[in-house]
Structure formats: C-alpha cells, structure tokens
Amino acid sequence: MATVTVSPRFQVVIPKQTRDKMEIKVGQQFQLIQYGDSIEFIPVRKIKEMKGFLKGIDTGVQRESNRI
C-alpha cells in the first residue's frame, strides 16, 4: 500500500508502480466513489476493452418451484 499526499491544488499523484501494474495512461478517466470516509478510484474502460470479461461466468438461475 502506498501513501500519497494531496497537493495545494487538490491533486494526487498515482505512484509509478501502481500506474505500471494497472496500465494507467495519461488522460485516462476514473470514476470517483465515496464510501463514508474512504474514496475509491475506478478506471473507466472502453467497451472494446470489456470484451470477454464475463467469459466463464455461471449464468444458471435458480427459480422458485411454485413459479410458472
């Protein structure tokens, strides 16, 4: 876990090791989600990059026995 500091302009630098591991590029957008007193940065991915990310997911659905 890395520690970062907020600049006077409220900017945060993402450490190089994290940028490299997550393949973060200049200009990439993030969604910012606040959970109580925590903040989570979620990278916005293009639809083309999402292709196949659900491969192998179980799509079986259990239904109620009395359902028509």
Wavefront OBJ file of the C-alpha trace (Angstrom):
o trace
v 0.000 0.000 0.000
v 1.358 3.416 -0.955
v 0.755 6.723 0.775
v 0.080 9.810 -1.344
v -0.288 13.492 -0.473
v -2.920 15.925 -1.735
v -1.311 18.987 -3.362
v -2.461 22.585 -2.732
v -4.498 22.230 -5.951
v -6.141 19.040 -4.575
v -4.221 16.790 -6.974
v -2.912 13.317 -6.141
v -0.032 11.563 -7.924
v -0.564 7.840 -8.511
v 2.717 6.027 -7.730
v 4.614 4.675 -10.767
v 4.448 1.083 -9.539
v 0.639 1.306 -9.384
v 0.413 3.054 -12.782
v 2.545 0.362 -14.388
v 0.695 -2.539 -12.766
v -2.740 -1.155 -13.721
v -1.552 0.133 -17.129
v -2.840 3.639 -16.396
v -2.241 6.063 -19.271
v -2.102 9.869 -19.434
v -5.604 11.307 -19.808
v -7.339 8.147 -18.582
v -10.579 8.845 -16.757
v -11.669 7.467 -13.393
v -14.979 7.300 -11.579
v -14.673 8.563 -8.035
v -16.802 6.801 -5.421
v -17.036 7.905 -1.801
v -17.753 5.291 0.878
v -18.149 7.037 4.226
v -14.662 8.403 4.904
v -12.969 6.475 2.061
v -12.523 7.267 -1.638
v -12.247 4.684 -4.418
v -10.910 5.433 -7.922
v -12.427 3.148 -10.584
v -10.807 3.268 -14.057
v -13.289 3.952 -16.852
v -12.786 1.271 -19.510
v -13.775 1.426 -23.164
v -16.386 -1.074 -24.346
v -13.804 -2.760 -26.607
v -11.607 -3.416 -23.567
v -14.521 -5.107 -21.778
v -14.936 -7.812 -24.447
v -14.774 -11.244 -22.837
v -14.520 -10.093 -19.213
v -17.567 -12.206 -18.262
v -16.275 -15.320 -20.016
v -16.891 -18.397 -17.890
v -19.459 -16.758 -15.612
v -22.212 -19.034 -14.288
v -25.460 -17.911 -15.924
v -27.614 -20.567 -14.290
v -30.531 -19.095 -12.372
v -32.412 -20.914 -9.634
v -36.144 -20.374 -9.921
v -38.783 -20.731 -7.262
v -40.580 -24.080 -7.511
v -44.058 -22.502 -7.489
v -43.242 -20.066 -10.275
v -44.931 -20.557 -13.634
l 1 2 3 4 5 6 7 8 9 10 11 12 13 14 15 16 17 18 19 20 21 22 23 24 25 26 27 28 29 30 31 32 33 34 35 36 37 38 39 40 41 42 43 44 45 46 47 48 49 50 51 52 53 54 55 56 57 58 59 60 61 62 63 64 65 66 67 68
